[in-house]
């Protein structure tokens, strides 16, 4: 029998309070109930929009941040909490005028942006530069090549063998891996809200529960209308990720491949397990498919994410069961201790590329004076605020030539449901089968 909220799980739209990242002391922002005038209107208070607003406000730009619900309600409050210190594949970078070199240099320079923002603005987001480990059942030349590449750029990263992985992770299950001593974890919901709070301290106007209904030109400026008020601005920046369901500039919704994900947070682990599971307290992922990414947070909870089966996103017990079976196989000691489920949630992410973990954020010029910075998938906790900072500085300094991403015109992708079908129907079921067998030569 179908329950009332089954559709909300499948749409990634369950209330944000179900996310394991949400704490009760996050500020709620009032709705916009009048007409105001600013220099820049930012629509969408996720990790990207919050960064744009913060870095504009720091430069003294009059900015309004408008959110349909409350900051961090979307993917920014529902993701896996990993701080990835390296860039994944940007599929079309070779076609850029500089082949993406400026973006690469900028990324390397600002790879610690999450931790730096938390320190500079006093953001309590359980952000820990604890490093990361990618663990594999066998040796991969691609992993070794990636380690050499990023080490050549000044990263503290090494290939590790079974013995090294045992010391770091507390398990013999994996025989080969990469140890990134940079990167780590963050509570993405608190991080997003912390940036919003900081932006407000610098003078940004912040409004929650204010869904944008239209964005129309007024002379040479723009008016962003909400149910009870409007924002007139010289520039508008849309940071609504997938942009799904929005009536204004609907062409943006067709530029990405949506993908539903689900998150699981356990109850705090008992002390005996804390001595066994992940003794180095690194963030962990499995190479090459990343089936059970693991974060051990400051409350001693394990937080993981996966992709739910088609039509079964509401089955919390199913995905918690997958996690428990993985934990039992990887750390047999867990079989003797009760591990409970504290939170289960779903969320929708947007990706601009049809290949697994090969996404590219996009910067669109929707109209004169209207930009859209969208389509952040894996790695969004780092590259999101980074590109938000870059766009903010370019707008504040009126130096559009400093933009790191090529400015594009929105173009709808072909077969937008293809990516999700491939992942949910084929790749994830295959990955679960392989993991149950203890790893094959994939």
C-alpha positions as CSV (number, residue, x, y, z in Angstrom):
1,X,0.0,0.0,0.0
2,X,1.4,3.4,-1.0
3,X,2.0,5.8,1.8
4,X,1.4,9.6,1.5
5,X,5.1,10.5,1.4
6,X,6.3,7.7,-1.0
7,X,6.3,10.2,-3.9
8,X,8.3,12.7,-1.8
9,X,11.1,10.1,-1.3
10,X,11.2,9.3,-5.0
11,X,11.3,13.0,-5.9
12,X,14.1,13.7,-3.3
13,X,11.7,16.2,-1.7
14,X,11.2,14.8,1.8
15,X,11.3,17.5,4.5
16,X,14.9,18.6,5.2
17,X,14.5,17.9,8.9
18,X,14.8,14.2,8.0
19,X,18.3,14.7,6.9
20,X,20.9,13.5,9.4
21,X,22.8,16.8,9.0
22,X,20.1,19.1,10.3
23,X,20.4,20.5,13.8
24,X,17.8,22.4,15.7
25,X,19.7,25.6,16.2
26,X,19.8,26.7,12.6
27,X,18.3,30.1,12.0
28,X,15.0,30.4,10.0
29,X,14.9,33.4,7.7
30,X,11.8,35.5,7.2
31,X,9.9,35.7,3.9
32,X,10.3,38.7,1.6
33,X,7.3,40.9,2.1
34,X,8.2,44.1,0.4
35,X,9.9,45.5,-2.7
36,X,13.6,46.1,-2.3
37,X,16.4,47.4,-4.5
38,X,20.0,45.9,-4.6
39,X,22.9,45.5,-6.9
40,X,22.7,41.7,-7.2
41,X,19.9,39.2,-6.5
42,X,21.0,35.6,-5.8
43,X,18.3,33.0,-6.2
44,X,18.9,29.8,-4.3
45,X,20.6,29.5,-0.9
46,X,22.5,26.3,-1.3
47,X,26.2,25.9,-0.9
48,X,26.8,27.8,-4.2
49,X,24.3,30.6,-3.7
50,X,25.4,31.1,-0.1
51,X,29.0,31.5,-1.3
52,X,28.1,34.0,-4.1
53,X,26.1,36.1,-1.6
54,X,28.9,35.9,1.1
55,X,31.7,36.9,-1.3
56,X,29.6,39.7,-2.8
57,X,28.7,41.1,0.6
58,X,32.4,40.9,1.7
59,X,33.2,43.2,-1.3
60,X,30.5,45.7,-0.2
61,X,28.1,44.8,-2.9
62,X,24.4,45.2,-2.0
63,X,23.0,41.7,-2.4
64,X,19.8,39.9,-1.6
65,X,19.7,36.1,-1.2
66,X,16.3,34.6,-1.9
67,X,15.4,31.0,-1.1
68,X,12.2,29.1,-1.9
69,X,12.3,27.3,1.5
70,X,15.3,27.7,3.9
71,X,19.1,27.6,3.2
72,X,20.5,24.2,2.6
73,X,17.1,22.6,1.9
74,X,18.2,21.0,-1.4
75,X,21.3,18.9,-2.2
76,X,23.4,21.1,0.1
77,X,21.7,19.7,3.1
78,X,21.4,16.1,1.9
79,X,24.8,15.1,0.4
80,X,27.4,12.7,1.8
81,X,29.4,15.4,3.6
82,X,32.7,14.7,1.9
83,X,35.2,17.4,1.2
84,X,36.9,16.2,-2.0
85,X,40.4,17.9,-2.4
86,X,40.8,17.0,-6.1
87,X,38.9,17.6,-9.3
88,X,37.1,14.8,-11.0
89,X,36.8,14.6,-14.8
90,X,35.4,17.7,-16.4
91,X,34.2,16.2,-19.7
92,X,34.6,19.2,-22.0
93,X,37.5,20.9,-20.4
94,X,39.7,20.2,-23.5
95,X,37.5,22.4,-25.6
96,X,37.9,25.5,-23.4
97,X,40.2,28.3,-24.6
98,X,42.8,27.6,-22.0
99,X,42.0,23.8,-21.7
100,X,40.8,24.5,-18.1
101,X,44.3,25.5,-16.8
102,X,43.0,28.6,-14.9
103,X,40.3,26.5,-13.2
104,X,42.9,23.9,-12.3
105,X,45.3,26.5,-10.9
106,X,42.4,28.1,-9.0
107,X,41.2,24.8,-7.6
108,X,44.7,23.9,-6.3
109,X,45.1,27.3,-4.7
110,X,41.7,27.2,-3.0
111,X,41.3,23.4,-2.3
112,X,40.9,24.1,1.4
113,X,38.1,26.6,0.9
114,X,35.7,24.8,3.1
115,X,38.0,24.8,6.1
116,X,39.2,28.3,5.4
117,X,35.7,29.7,5.3
118,X,34.7,27.9,8.5
119,X,37.8,29.3,10.3
120,X,37.5,32.8,8.9
121,X,33.8,33.2,9.7
122,X,33.5,31.1,12.8
123,X,31.3,28.5,11.1
124,X,30.6,25.5,13.4
125,X,30.0,22.9,10.7
126,X,31.9,19.9,12.1
127,X,34.5,20.5,9.4
128,X,37.6,18.4,9.8
129,X,40.6,18.2,7.5
130,X,40.9,14.5,8.3
131,X,41.9,13.4,4.8
132,X,40.4,10.7,2.6
133,X,41.1,7.2,1.5
134,X,40.0,5.6,-1.7
135,X,40.1,1.8,-1.2
136,X,40.1,-0.9,-3.9
137,X,40.0,-4.7,-4.0
138,X,42.9,-4.7,-6.4
139,X,45.5,-2.5,-7.9
140,X,44.4,0.1,-10.5
141,X,46.8,1.8,-12.8
142,X,44.3,4.7,-13.1
143,X,44.5,5.3,-9.3
144,X,48.3,5.3,-9.3
145,X,48.3,7.7,-12.2
146,X,45.9,10.0,-10.4
147,X,48.0,10.0,-7.3
148,X,51.1,10.9,-9.3
149,X,49.3,13.7,-11.1
150,X,48.0,15.4,-8.0
151,X,51.2,14.8,-6.1
152,X,53.0,16.7,-8.9
153,X,50.7,19.6,-8.2
154,X,51.8,19.7,-4.5
155,X,49.3,17.4,-2.9
156,X,50.1,15.2,0.0
157,X,48.8,11.9,-1.4
158,X,50.3,8.4,-1.6
159,X,49.4,5.0,-2.9
160,X,48.9,2.5,0.1
161,X,49.0,-1.2,0.2
162,X,47.0,-3.7,2.3
163,X,49.0,-3.1,5.4
164,X,48.7,0.7,5.1
165,X,44.9,0.4,4.6
166,X,44.7,-1.9,7.6
167,X,46.3,0.8,9.8
168,X,44.1,3.6,8.3
169,X,40.7,1.8,8.0
170,X,41.0,-1.1,10.5
171,X,40.1,-3.8,7.9
172,X,41.9,-6.3,5.6
173,X,39.2,-6.2,3.0
174,X,41.0,-3.9,0.6
175,X,44.5,-4.4,-0.9
176,X,45.2,-1.2,-2.7
177,X,44.3,2.5,-2.2
178,X,45.1,6.2,-2.2
179,X,45.6,8.2,1.0
180,X,44.8,11.9,0.5
181,X,46.0,13.7,3.6
182,X,43.9,16.7,2.4
183,X,40.2,17.0,2.2
184,X,37.9,15.5,4.8
185,X,34.4,16.0,6.1
186,X,31.8,18.7,6.7
187,X,28.2,19.0,7.8
188,X,27.0,20.5,4.5
189,X,23.8,21.9,6.0
190,X,25.5,23.7,8.8
191,X,28.3,24.9,6.4
192,X,25.7,26.3,4.0
193,X,23.8,28.0,6.8
194,X,27.0,29.3,8.3
195,X,27.9,31.0,5.0
196,X,24.5,32.6,4.9
197,X,24.8,33.9,8.5
198,X,28.2,35.3,7.6
199,X,26.8,37.0,4.5
200,X,24.1,38.6,6.6
201,X,26.7,40.0,9.0
202,X,28.4,41.7,6.0
203,X,25.0,43.3,5.1
204,X,23.4,40.8,2.7
205,X,19.6,40.6,2.9
206,X,18.4,37.0,3.3
207,X,14.9,35.7,2.7
208,X,13.5,32.2,3.2
209,X,10.2,30.8,2.3
210,X,10.1,33.0,-0.8
211,X,9.8,31.0,-4.0
212,X,10.6,33.0,-7.1
213,X,7.6,33.2,-9.4
214,X,9.1,35.3,-12.2
215,X,12.2,37.2,-13.3
216,X,11.4,40.0,-15.7
217,X,13.3,42.9,-17.2
218,X,12.5,46.4,-15.8
219,X,14.3,48.8,-18.2
220,X,18.0,47.7,-18.0
221,X,17.5,45.9,-14.7
222,X,15.6,42.9,-13.5
223,X,12.8,42.3,-11.0
224,X,12.7,39.0,-9.2
225,X,9.1,38.5,-7.9
226,X,8.0,36.3,-5.0
227,X,4.5,35.8,-3.7
228,X,4.7,38.9,-1.4
229,X,7.5,41.0,-2.6
230,X,10.2,41.6,-5.2
231,X,13.9,42.3,-5.6
232,X,15.0,44.7,-8.3
233,X,18.7,44.3,-9.2
234,X,21.2,45.1,-11.9
235,X,22.3,41.4,-12.0
236,X,20.6,38.2,-11.1
237,X,22.5,35.0,-10.3
238,X,20.5,31.7,-10.3
239,X,22.0,29.0,-8.1
240,X,19.1,26.5,-8.2
241,X,21.1,23.5,-9.2
242,X,18.7,21.4,-11.4
243,X,16.2,24.3,-11.6
244,X,13.5,21.7,-11.7
245,X,9.9,23.0,-11.2
246,X,10.7,26.7,-11.7
247,X,8.5,28.6,-14.1
248,X,11.1,31.4,-14.8
249,X,13.7,30.5,-17.4
250,X,12.4,27.0,-17.7
251,X,15.0,26.2,-20.4
252,X,17.6,25.8,-17.5
253,X,15.8,22.7,-16.2
254,X,16.7,20.7,-19.4
255,X,20.4,21.3,-19.1
256,X,21.2,18.5,-16.6
257,X,20.8,14.9,-15.8
258,X,18.9,14.5,-12.5
259,X,19.9,11.7,-10.1
260,X,18.2,10.6,-6.9
261,X,20.3,9.7,-4.0
262,X,19.6,8.6,-0.4
263,X,21.5,9.2,2.8
264,X,21.8,7.1,6.0
265,X,23.1,8.2,9.4
266,X,23.6,5.6,12.2
267,X,23.2,6.2,15.9
268,X,26.5,7.0,17.6
269,X,28.8,4.0,17.5
270,X,29.7,2.3,20.8
271,X,33.3,2.8,22.0
272,X,34.5,-0.7,21.1
273,X,33.6,-0.1,17.5
274,X,35.2,3.4,17.4
275,X,38.5,1.6,18.2
276,X,38.0,-0.7,15.2
277,X,36.2,1.1,12.4
278,X,38.3,3.8,10.6
279,X,40.8,4.3,13.4
280,X,42.5,7.1,11.4
281,X,39.1,8.9,11.2
282,X,39.6,9.5,7.5
283,X,36.7,9.8,5.0
284,X,36.4,6.7,3.0
285,X,35.2,5.8,-0.5
286,X,35.5,2.6,-2.5
287,X,37.1,2.6,-5.9
288,X,36.0,2.6,-8.6
289,X,32.2,2.7,-8.0
290,X,32.0,4.3,-4.5
291,X,29.1,2.2,-3.3
292,X,29.4,3.0,0.4
293,X,31.1,6.3,1.0
294,X,31.7,6.7,4.7
295,X,32.0,9.7,7.0
296,X,32.6,9.2,10.7
297,X,31.3,12.5,12.0
298,X,32.0,14.5,15.2
299,X,29.1,12.8,16.9
300,X,30.6,9.4,16.2
301,X,27.9,8.5,13.7
302,X,28.6,6.8,10.4
303,X,27.0,8.7,7.5
304,X,26.8,7.1,4.1
305,X,24.9,7.6,0.8
306,X,23.8,5.4,-2.1
307,X,21.4,5.3,-5.0
308,X,18.0,3.8,-4.3
309,X,16.4,1.2,-6.5
310,X,13.7,2.5,-8.9
311,X,10.4,3.0,-7.1
312,X,11.8,1.9,-3.7
313,X,13.3,5.1,-2.4
314,X,11.1,5.1,0.6
315,X,12.5,1.8,2.0
316,X,14.8,3.1,4.7
317,X,15.3,-0.4,6.1
318,X,16.5,-1.7,2.7
319,X,19.4,0.8,2.4
320,X,20.3,0.6,6.1
321,X,20.4,-3.1,5.7
322,X,22.8,-2.8,2.8
323,X,25.0,-0.6,4.9
324,X,24.9,-3.0,7.9
325,X,25.8,-6.0,5.7
326,X,28.7,-4.0,4.2
327,X,29.9,-3.1,7.7
328,X,29.6,-6.7,8.9
329,X,31.7,-7.9,5.9
330,X,34.3,-5.2,6.2
331,X,34.6,-5.1,10.0
332,X,33.4,-8.4,11.4
333,X,33.5,-7.0,14.9
334,X,30.3,-5.0,14.1
335,X,28.3,-8.3,14.1
336,X,28.6,-8.3,17.9
337,X,27.3,-4.8,18.5
338,X,23.9,-3.1,17.9
339,X,24.1,-0.3,15.3
340,X,20.9,1.7,15.0
341,X,19.4,3.9,12.2
342,X,19.1,7.5,13.3
343,X,18.1,9.2,10.0
344,X,17.2,8.3,6.4
345,X,16.5,10.8,3.7
346,X,16.6,11.3,-0.1
347,X,17.7,14.2,-2.3
348,X,18.0,15.1,-5.9
349,X,21.3,16.1,-7.5
350,X,22.0,17.5,-10.9
351,X,24.8,16.5,-13.2
352,X,25.7,18.0,-16.6
353,X,27.3,14.9,-18.0
354,X,26.0,11.4,-18.9
355,X,28.9,9.5,-17.4
356,X,29.2,8.3,-13.8
357,X,31.1,10.8,-11.7
358,X,32.1,12.8,-14.8
359,X,30.2,16.0,-14.2
360,X,30.9,19.6,-15.1
361,X,29.4,22.6,-13.4
362,X,28.0,25.1,-15.9
363,X,27.8,28.8,-16.0
364,X,25.1,30.1,-18.3
365,X,24.2,33.6,-19.5
366,X,20.5,33.3,-19.6
367,X,20.0,36.9,-20.6
368,X,21.9,40.2,-20.3
369,X,22.5,40.6,-16.6
370,X,21.3,37.1,-15.7
371,X,23.7,34.3,-14.9
372,X,23.0,30.7,-13.8
373,X,25.7,28.7,-12.0
374,X,24.2,25.2,-11.9
375,X,24.7,21.5,-12.3
376,X,26.9,20.5,-9.4
377,X,27.2,16.8,-8.6
378,X,30.0,15.0,-6.8
379,X,32.5,17.3,-5.2
380,X,30.0,20.2,-4.9
381,X,30.9,20.9,-1.3
382,X,34.3,22.2,-2.6
383,X,33.9,23.3,-6.1
384,X,30.5,24.9,-5.4
385,X,31.7,27.5,-2.9
386,X,34.9,27.9,-5.0
387,X,33.1,28.8,-8.2
388,X,30.6,30.9,-6.3
389,X,33.5,32.9,-4.9
390,X,35.0,33.3,-8.4
391,X,31.7,34.5,-9.9
392,X,31.1,36.9,-7.0
393,X,34.6,38.5,-7.4
394,X,34.2,38.8,-11.2
395,X,30.8,40.6,-10.7
396,X,32.1,42.8,-7.9
397,X,35.2,43.9,-9.8
398,X,33.3,44.0,-13.2
399,X,35.9,41.7,-14.6
400,X,34.0,39.0,-16.5
401,X,37.3,37.9,-18.1
402,X,38.2,36.4,-14.7
403,X,35.4,33.8,-14.9
404,X,36.9,30.3,-14.7
405,X,34.0,28.6,-16.5
406,X,33.2,29.3,-20.1
407,X,29.9,31.3,-20.3
408,X,27.4,29.3,-22.3
409,X,23.9,29.5,-23.6
410,X,21.5,27.0,-22.1
411,X,21.0,24.0,-24.3
412,X,18.8,21.0,-23.3
413,X,20.6,17.7,-23.1
414,X,19.4,14.7,-25.0
415,X,17.4,12.0,-23.1
416,X,17.7,13.6,-19.7
417,X,16.4,10.4,-18.0
418,X,19.1,8.2,-19.5
419,X,21.8,9.0,-16.9
420,X,19.5,8.1,-13.9
421,X,18.2,4.9,-15.7
422,X,21.8,3.7,-16.3
423,X,22.9,4.3,-12.7
424,X,19.8,3.0,-10.9
425,X,18.9,0.1,-13.1
426,X,22.4,-1.1,-14.1
427,X,25.5,0.2,-12.4
428,X,24.4,0.2,-8.8
429,X,22.8,-3.3,-8.8
430,X,26.0,-4.5,-10.5
431,X,28.2,-2.8,-7.9
432,X,26.2,-4.4,-5.1
433,X,26.5,-7.8,-6.6
434,X,30.3,-7.4,-7.0
435,X,30.7,-6.1,-3.5
436,X,28.8,-9.2,-2.1
437,X,31.3,-11.4,-3.9
438,X,34.2,-9.5,-2.3
439,X,35.3,-7.7,-5.4
440,X,36.0,-8.8,-9.0
441,X,38.4,-7.5,-11.5
442,X,36.3,-4.5,-12.5
